[in-house]
Amino acid sequence: MASTDIPDIVISRLPIYLRALTRMMDEVNPNTSSKELGERLGISSAQIRKDLSHFGEFGKQGTGYDKKKLIDQLRRILKVEREWDVALVGAGAIGHALAHYNGFLDRGFRIAMIFDSDPHKIGTQLNGFEVYDVARMSELLPPNGIVLAMLAVPAEAAQLVANQLVEAGIKGILSYAPINIAVPETVRVQDIDPVAQLQRITYYV
Amino acid sequence: MASTDIPDIVISRLPIYLRALTRMMDEVNPNTSSKELGERLGISSAQIRKDLSHFGEFGKQGTGYDKKKLIDQLRRILKVEREWDVALVGAGAIGHALAHYNGFLDRGFRIAMIFDSDPHKIGTQLNGFEVYDVARMSELLPPNGIVLAMLAVPAEAAQLVANQLVEAGIKGILSYAPINIAVPETVRVQDIDPVAQLQRITYYV
C-alpha cells in the first residue's frame, strides 16, 4: 500500500466516499453497493470499485459493501481513525468561521490552537481559545504534537506564514489563501479557493 | 472545443494556471514557459502543455507563453472575461466570511444578493446587502439574471435549499455543506469541504 503508487485523484475521492457512507449509516440496510454509492455521488460504480481496489478487497460479489466496515477501512487508510489536533492561523473572518465550525470533531480533527499576527487580536479569545502570536508557533506547536495547520491569512502574508509553519514542524497545510504556496516536498498543501471552484463551474454553465 | 470532450480534472487546473499567471504579471518578463509555470505550481511542464493543448495552440517553441495573452484566453475558456453576479445563501459564519471576502471581484464574480431563512437575519444588513428571505429566491433571482449561488447553510438544510435554488433557475452551486447534493444534470455543483481536504492531507502525512 505504498502511497506513491496511488494517483492523488483517487485519494481525493476517498473522503467523499467516507462522507457519503457515514451519512448512509442512518439507513436500515447495513450494506451498500458501488452502484448505490455511485448514484448518490454522481460517480460511476466502476470508478468506485477501481478506486477501492487499490487498497485491497472490500466488497463481496452479491452482497456489496458492509458500510460500517468500509467506513472503518477508509478511516484507517486516511488516518482519521484517530483525532488530529490542528492549528488555525489567522483569526479574521475565515478563521472565525473555521473556529466556530462544528463539523471537524466527528471526522477526525480538532482545532487545538489559534494564532494571529495582529496585536489587537493576540491575547483575545476566539470560541474559547486564546489567540497566540504567530511568532510563537515554533515554540508552541512541536511540544503539543501539532503537525497540521489551517492557513487563513491574507494572500500577501501566506507564503511567509507557511514558511514559519514548516519551520515549526508542520507537515500538512490547508490553505485558504488564493495563491500557490511553495513548501518542501515533505509537506503537503491543499488549498481551498472559492473563486477557482466558481471558475470551474462557469466553464460548464 | 466541446466541453464534454475535456476531462474535468483538466478543467479543474485551468483556474490554478490563471491564478498563478495573474500573480506573475507583476514580474518584468512578459513571457513564461510551461517549465516555469510548472515549477511554481508543482505540476510537470508536460502536464501543463497537455492540458492547454485541449484548447488550441498557445505557446511558441522557444519563446513560451505570452502571459497576458494566455490569461485572456484562459479567462475566455472559463467564461470569466465577464463578471458573474452570485447569490449567497446563508448569512451565518461562513456566509459572513464570504460576504466580506474581497477576492471575488477581480476574478470574475460579485456577490449580488444575500438570502437566509432565519427571521432574525432577514431584513438585516450584511456588508451593505439586505438579507432576503430564502422563500423569495424564485421571485428575486431570475429578474436579476443570477444563475450562480454559494450555499453556506447547515448540512441538514442544504439539499432543500439547493432544490429551491434549482427551481429559481440557478445553474451552478458552490456548496459549503459537507454533503453530496443531488441536482439535475443541467446544474453544476462543486463543494468545498475543509474536512475532506484535511483527510486528503493526512493520507500523506
Interface residues (C-beta under 8 A of the other chain):
Chain A: S3 D8 I9 I11 S12 L14 P15 I16 L18 R19 A20 R23 R40 L41 G42 I77 L78 K79 V80 W84 V86 A93 I94 H96 A97 L98 H100 Y101 G103 F104 R107 G108 F109 V147 L148 M150 A155 K171 G172 I173 L174 P178 I179 N180 A182 R188 Q190 I192 D193 P194 V195 A196 Q197 L198 Q199 R200 I201 T202 Y203 Y204 V205
Chain B: S3 D8 I9 I11 S12 L14 P15 I16 L18 R19 A20 R23 R40 L41 G42 I77 L78 K79 V80 W84 V86 A93 I94 H96 A97 L98 H100 Y101 G103 F104 R107 G108 F109 V147 L148 M150 A155 K171 G172 I173 L174 P178 I179 N180 A182 R188 Q190 I192 D193 P194 V195 A196 Q197 L198 Q199 R200 I201 T202 Y203 Y204 V205
